[in-house]
Amino acid sequence: MAFAPTEFASDAPSLIEDLSGSRWEPLLQNPCTFGPDTFSKVMMNFIRNPNLNSSWLFRADILLEQDPGQERPPEPTPLEPVLVHFRGFQMDKILIRKLIPRNTLRDKPLDQTCLLYHASGLDENTYATLKKKYARHLLETWAEVTDPTKHIFEDLSIAAFLIELWRQIRITR
């Protein structure tokens, strides 16, 4: 299946709310066939290895990696992550990486903050409700040859995320 994203209209409402008041403009959308765990693993791989999708970059050195509630290292550091907070999202991980270019005569290394989030609050309740209501029946009536536990719980998680996303979109309209 080829990647064929759909463009948002130029006046489309933002799908997330930056608590600082900045507007995030949606540009493209594309359905995915994998769950949030797979997405997180792939994103972490790209964060650690930007050379996999950019011929301009040689590597990334991770300068700081911490959970939001984690104490800062005792040694002084000039690195301060640029933090952004979104309504309905919990920050999971903070990273600062130094992007090392392939050609250091043309480009200089660049420090970059990478923030990983998960939707918080209602989506967890929605997932628990969906799991309680549908999981047993789906497991007992699974007709495929594949392992039902892998697919059912991943699909319920995706469904919970989409329900909450649609709820947020309706609220902002």
HELIX and SHEET records of a PDB file:
HELIX    1   1 PRO A   36  ARG A   48  1                                  13    
HELIX    2   2 PRO A   50  LEU A   52  5                                   3    
HELIX    3   3 LEU A  122  GLU A  140  1                                  19    
HELIX    4   4 PRO A  148  THR A  172  1                                  25    
SHEET    1   A 2 THR A   6  GLU A   7  0                                        
SHEET    2   A 2 LEU A  28  GLN A  29 -1                                        
SHEET    1   B 3 LEU A  57  GLN A  66  0                                        
SHEET    2   B 3 PHE A  89  PRO A 101 -1                                        
SHEET    3   B 3 LEU A 110  ALA A 119 -1                                        
END                                                                             
